[in-house]
């Protein structure tokens, strides 16, 4: 076995580990910015090299029609051992340096037990946790380091997750043999807290769309037509105001028909979850906890669908309005889905909703992104889920409870492509500010994550 270097130190709370993560976080791997494509490529090579130095026999960069992914495979000594495929990503969300207070987004800073920088938590820290956990697993060989893990471990770390995983389907189809597995694990999720261990058992799906309303050929001076001309911004606001009813329910026709019961284990877990509204508001920076009536905040986050307006545009934003009525207004919509909703069906419901609300005097356009994703729930009785639950409980020193994840992940896509169940494990926390300014990761979360993942490799091997 090749001796690993500082890229994969055994103690993720040590200076070498934090330094390795900081080096990677310092690469501005913004997949939505074409000018950063070379940085995404450099990041992929960095990760492949880190795997190689750990001793992973096969580690390589997989090119796509867009941005590169990284593949790694370390076969178990026993060819009959379970095969685990780990999925995550090394690209990051765009960052506005002007919004960051503590440090620029790609100049990592360690302060108060947290490493600040874009991607520190979402998801470069999570990726390195798997490498550190593999090293810990190899070192725990009973007196001598193992020459190979007790399960075959494969990695697929893509470079386009933050732009919708536009070439993931191609990767899964082209490399189906290399990616075959008995179980997959997505590490792009959050914990609830470090003192109350939990295992995510379900993720929401997503449908994103752009809605555009046009009311005139050009901007018109309000002094000439105000009160008589079509106003695209007002019409768009009317539409968006009708996206929810008075109780917070989404008004798409048939939207709730396929919403499944989350199951007794998750319901009981959420009912017993200590939730402090004030603390949650402080962590997330929001002013109030709203949403669908009749459900708690955790239930709204993890077991109920949602519809959000992610962006609004109307009129000139680069100069004063000049008194013009905007001819066009637009909104980006984000719908989160839960089992057993289907993303393609929800897209049809969104189109039907708009058709029912058209009015004369306006032109409407709805563009649904092709990178929609279905929700997914891990089979409750699968032995791999039981193995992960035991490992997390052992690592954190308390029984692990099931929770959900408010965001989307390509779990259903992975499950179909690999014909395998999908597990979830992440080290993110609500205070990490994913996609926002001053993103950070708690170093202790990484340390506990390594313990949990190393224990999971042992537990998975024991399941046969």
Secondary structure by P-SEA (a helix, b strand, c coil): ccccccccccccccaaaaaaaaaaaacccccccccaaaaaaaaaaaaaaaaaaacccbbbbbbcccbbbbbbbbbccccccbbbbbbbbccccccccccccccccccccccccccccccccccaaaaaaaaaaaaaaaaacccccccccccbbbbbbbccccccccaaaaaaaaacccccccbbbbcccccccccbbbbbcbbbbbbbbbbbbbcccccccccccccccccaaaaaaaaaaacccccccccccccccccccccaaaaaaaaaccccaaaaaaaacccccccccccccccccccccccccccccccccccccccccccbbbbbbbbbbcccccaaaaaaaaaaaaaacccccbbbbbbbbcbbbbbbbcccccaaaaaaaaaaaaaaccbbbbbccccccaaaaaaaaacbbbbbbbccccccccccccccccaaaaaaaaaaaaaaaaaaaaac
